[in-house]
Amino acid sequence: MRTTLTLDPDVAAMLEKLQRERHLGFKELVNDALREALPGMTEPPRSRKRFRTETVSLGRCLVGSLDDVTAALALAEGERFR
């Protein structure tokens, strides 16, 4: 089969590098790459184990309201902050 293929620059660079390293023709290299990659693309994606983060209670807020950042910093760093 003969076809025209437009490659992204990063893919073309990888193919050119492999072509130099393996001393293969471009056609042979592209066919080898497709033979290796295509079977993995036809398989259904593997299911991943759901990641869960355990929650912990930190108790009540010791600062009061964190809505007023200036007041929270003044309480944490002392009045010299203001």
C-alpha positions in Angstrom: 0.0 0.0 0.0 1.3 3.4 -0.9 0.2 6.5 1.1 1.3 9.9 2.1 2.0 10.4 5.8 2.5 13.8 7.5 4.5 13.4 10.7 4.7 15.8 13.6 8.2 17.2 14.1 8.9 15.3 17.3 7.8 12.0 15.7 9.9 12.7 12.6 13.0 13.5 14.8 12.6 10.2 16.7 12.3 8.3 13.5 15.4 9.9 12.0 17.4 9.2 15.1 16.3 5.5 15.1 17.0 5.3 11.4 20.6 6.5 12.0 21.1 4.1 15.0 19.6 1.0 13.4 20.8 1.6 9.8 17.3 0.9 8.5 15.3 2.4 5.6 12.5 4.8 6.5 9.8 2.5 5.1 11.2 -0.5 7.1 11.5 1.5 10.3 7.9 2.9 10.1 6.5 -0.5 9.4 8.4 -2.0 12.3 7.2 0.8 14.6 3.6 0.3 13.6 3.8 -3.5 13.9 5.1 -3.1 17.5 2.6 -0.4 18.5 -0.6 -1.3 16.9 -1.4 -4.5 18.8 -1.2 -2.6 22.1 -3.6 0.0 20.7 -6.3 -2.5 19.8 -6.4 -4.0 23.3 -8.9 -2.6 25.8 -7.3 -0.2 28.3 -6.3 -1.8 31.6 -8.5 -0.8 34.5 -6.6 1.1 37.2 -7.1 0.6 40.9 -9.0 3.5 42.3 -6.7 5.7 44.5 -8.3 6.7 47.8 -7.0 9.2 50.4 -8.0 8.5 54.0 -9.4 11.5 55.8 -8.5 12.6 59.3 -10.0 15.0 61.7 -7.7 18.0 62.5 -10.0 19.2 65.2 -11.4 22.7 65.4 -9.7 25.7 63.8 -7.5 27.4 66.4 -7.3 30.6 64.5 -11.0 31.3 64.3 -11.9 32.6 60.9 -9.4 32.2 58.0 -11.5 34.6 55.9 -9.5 37.5 57.1 -5.9 36.7 56.1 -4.4 39.7 57.8 -6.0 38.8 61.1 -4.8 35.2 60.8 -1.2 36.3 60.0 -1.2 38.8 62.8 -2.3 36.0 65.2 0.3 33.6 63.9 3.2 36.1 63.6 2.3 38.6 66.3 1.2 42.2 65.9 4.6 43.1 64.2 3.1 41.7 61.0 0.7 44.6 60.6 
